[in-house]
């Protein structure tokens, strides 16, 4: 079905609402393929955003919620638990081979986590909006250890 605004939906309907499996292509190029409930993304699906972000995972009422994987245009990948469109716990892998595993706020390491730099340095401890802050333990690639 083509809507007046240019969006195109192909899929199941129930009681005049998109419910079941379906695909919508928005006028801006964004595409969602997956489960629907009363015109909302709900259940498993894939959302390819116009910005280049791609999310594969669970949705609740059109929000990324549950287990999922979000790939950014720079090829950074978030895997883990999403709540209301934000990752809250999981793994971040960057193209430069750095990795972070732990808690997130606003897609930034926040709270307890484990960080591995591309050179092999590691840090386990507290993060505050992406910055190492608080108590933690670091092991450098050369074997030096720091705690504080």
VOGU-3710 file (C-alpha; in Angstrom, 3 decimals, decimal comma):
1> xxxxxxxxxx> 0,000/0,000/0,000  1,346/3,409/-0,943  0,480/6,199/1,477  -0,164/9,815/0,474  3,153/10,854/2,093  5,105/8,524/-0,240  5,763/5,718/2,264  5,130/2,176/0,976  3,987/-0,747/3,166  3,801/-4,356/2,029
11> xxxxxxxxxx> 2,590/-6,871/4,564  -0,135/-8,138/6,821  -3,072/-6,109/8,110  -5,517/-6,756/10,909  -8,428/-4,497/11,858  -7,134/-1,655/9,662  -3,666/-1,681/11,249  -0,280/-3,081/10,279  -0,135/-6,239/12,389  1,922/-9,342/11,624
21> xxxxxxxxxx> 4,886/-9,389/9,245  5,599/-6,500/6,937  7,991/-4,096/5,283  7,794/-0,339/5,106  9,958/1,881/2,957  9,841/5,518/3,963  10,148/8,393/1,544  13,529/9,327/3,161  14,955/5,872/2,311  14,583/4,321/5,773
31> xxxxxxxxxx> 13,380/0,693/5,679  11,874/-1,527/8,390  11,289/-5,244/7,837  9,804/-7,352/10,602  6,959/-7,797/13,038  4,221/-5,231/13,584  1,524/-4,739/16,207  -1,132/-2,038/15,762  1,024/0,055/13,381  4,109/-0,180/15,627
41> xxxxxxxxxx> 7,365/-2,116/15,146  6,924/-4,872/17,699  8,884/-8,127/17,973  11,898/-8,978/15,823  12,910/-6,800/12,935  15,555/-4,921/10,992  15,634/-1,139/10,749  17,951/0,450/8,189  17,950/4,154/8,964  18,537/6,866/6,381
51> xxxxxxxxxx> 21,652/7,897/8,372  23,271/4,530/7,599  22,660/2,953/11,020  21,298/-0,609/10,915  19,590/-2,244/13,911  18,713/-5,941/13,946  16,855/-7,181/16,980  13,853/-6,764/19,195  11,403/-3,856/19,190  8,664/-2,861/21,606
61> xxxxxxxxxx> 6,157/-0,282/20,385  8,557/1,045/17,694  11,511/1,384/20,083  14,669/-0,727/20,099  14,070/-2,786/23,235  15,519/-6,202/24,071  18,450/-8,026/22,480  19,888/-6,402/19,412  22,827/-5,347/17,271  23,334/-1,778/16,091
71> xxxxxxxxxx> 25,893/-1,101/13,359  26,928/2,515/12,801  28,084/4,055/9,492  31,712/4,001/10,760  31,329/0,203/11,243  31,283/0,393/15,052  28,984/-2,327/16,392  26,934/-2,378/19,598  25,605/-5,787/20,688  23,501/-6,265/23,774
81> xxxxxxxxxx> 20,408/-5,128/25,631  18,536/-2,070/24,383  15,869/-0,114/26,281  13,900/2,731/24,678  16,283/2,937/21,691  19,495/3,009/23,774  21,952/0,228/24,543  22,199/-0,235/28,318  24,445/-3,285/28,600  26,605/-5,145/26,141
91> xxxxxxxxxx> 29,602/-4,957/23,854  30,984/-2,163/21,663  33,462/-3,153/18,940  35,148/-0,366/16,967  36,867/-0,644/13,576  40,261/0,098/15,189  39,850/-3,159/17,194  39,125/-1,443/20,538  36,371/-3,113/22,546  34,277/-2,208/25,558
101> xxxxxxxxxx> 32,032/-4,576/27,487  29,761/-3,304/30,231  27,089/-0,709/30,965  26,149/2,235/28,732  24,298/5,552/28,970  23,636/7,502/25,749  25,803/4,975/23,834  28,760/5,872/26,082  30,521/3,515/28,517  29,066/4,381/31,916
111> xxxxxxxxxx> 29,258/2,414/35,149  31,238/-0,826/35,369  33,035/-2,098/32,307  36,024/-3,712/30,672  37,974/-1,909/27,939  40,615/-3,299/25,565  42,638/-0,885/23,435  43,909/-1,881/20,009  47,480/-2,020/21,404  46,480/-4,625/24,007
121> xxxxxxxxxx> 46,179/-2,313/27,052  43,201/-3,257/29,249  41,191/-1,477/31,921  38,502/-2,887/34,168  36,571/-0,569/36,418  34,407/2,510/36,472  33,459/4,742/33,540  31,614/8,056/33,480  29,993/8,998/30,141  32,817/7,475/28,104
131> xxxxxxxxxx> 35,710/8,485/30,353  37,686/6,226/32,677  36,824/7,609/36,078  36,730/6,087/39,538  38,241/2,842/40,760  39,763/0,397/38,349  42,603/-1,877/37,345  44,761/-1,460/34,258  47,227/-3,803/32,601  49,430/-2,312/29,897
141> xxxxxxxx> 50,535/-4,338/26,878  54,098/-4,292/28,271  52,899/-5,973/31,491  52,821/-2,910/33,760  49,867/-2,967/36,182  48,047/-0,085/37,809  45,276/-0,052/40,388  43,426/2,890/41,767
//
